Amino acid sequence: MRIETHGHQIEVTPALRDYVETKLSRLGRHFEHPMDVVRTQLSISKPDHCAEATLHVSGRTLHADAAGHDMYAAIDLLADKLDRLLLKHKEKMVDHHRGEGLALNGELG
């Protein structure tokens, strides 16, 4: 999984880039196949620091944004939101396929 980090009116330091990569690397544990690209954007909207991310999984685009009192807090919130979005997406995929399988089993049995 490749993580692209951009800054909007803020310089993305190597420490911030490493922190984003560390926090968002846990998103890869939800799927066997790696996701292509996670695009993150860090910005400051006074008095809050904002972090946004967009990723593409199996034909869908997931987007989340978070704001915190400092950039590290915003990144933490963003990682949690993306984690919940991926879990919700994964559950929808699993429920959809299970529903089809139950209908087939019910007809045969």
N, C-alpha and C positions, 0 to 999 in steps of 0.2 A: 504494500500500500504506500503510495506516494502522498506526502502531505506538503502542499504549497501554502506558504504563509506570506501574506502581504500586509503592509501597513498603509492606512489612510491617514495622512497628515501625522504620521508617527514613524520613527525609525524602528525597525524590528531588529533588536539586538540578538546576538547568538544565544544568549541566555533565554530570551523569550522564545526563540525558534526551537531550542532544545526542549523547553518546558511544554510547548504545544505538541511537539512530536511525541514526547513521553506520555502525555495525557491522552492523546488521540490514538496512540498505538494500540490501546486496549480494545478499540472498536473492531479490530480484525478478528477477535476471538469468536464473534457471533456467526461468521460464515466460513465455510471451508475454502471457497474460492476467494482470492484477495480482491478487495475493491480497487478500482483504478486510481482515482485521485480524490483527495479531500482538500478542498480549497478553503482556507481560513483567511479572514480579514480582521485585523486589529485596528481599532480607532479610539479616539477620545472624544466624547460628547460631554462636555463639562456639566456637572461635576463627576460623571460616571465614565468608566472605561468600558468599551464595548468589544465583544468578540462575536464574529459570525462565521458559520461554516456551511458549506454545501457539499453534498456527496451524492453519487449516483450508484444505486444498487438495483439490479435486476429490472431495468426499465422504469424505475422511479427515481425521482430527485427528492432528497431529504434536505431540509434547510432548518437551521436553528440559530438563534442569537441569544446572547446573554449580556448583562451589564452588572458590574460590580464596583466596589469602592477602589479597587486597584486592578491592574491587568491580570494578575495571577488569580484573583478571585473570579474574575469574568471567565477566564479560561477553564477553571474548575467547574463553574456552572455550565458552561458550554459543553464540556465533555460529558457531564451527567445528563444533559438534555439529549445529546446525540445518542448516548447509550440507551436511554429510554425509547427514543424514536426507532432505533434499530431493533430493539426487542419487540416493540409493537408491530413493526413491519414483518419481522420473522414469525410472530404468532399468527398474523393474518395469513401468511403463506402456508403455515402448517395447518391451520384450521381449515383453510380452503381445500387443501388436498385431502385431509381426513374426512371432510364432509362428502367428497366424491367417493372415497373408498367405502364409507359406511353405506351409502346408497347402493353401491354395487353388491356389497356383502348381504344387505337386506333383501335384495331381489333374488340372489342365488340361494339363500338359506331359507 
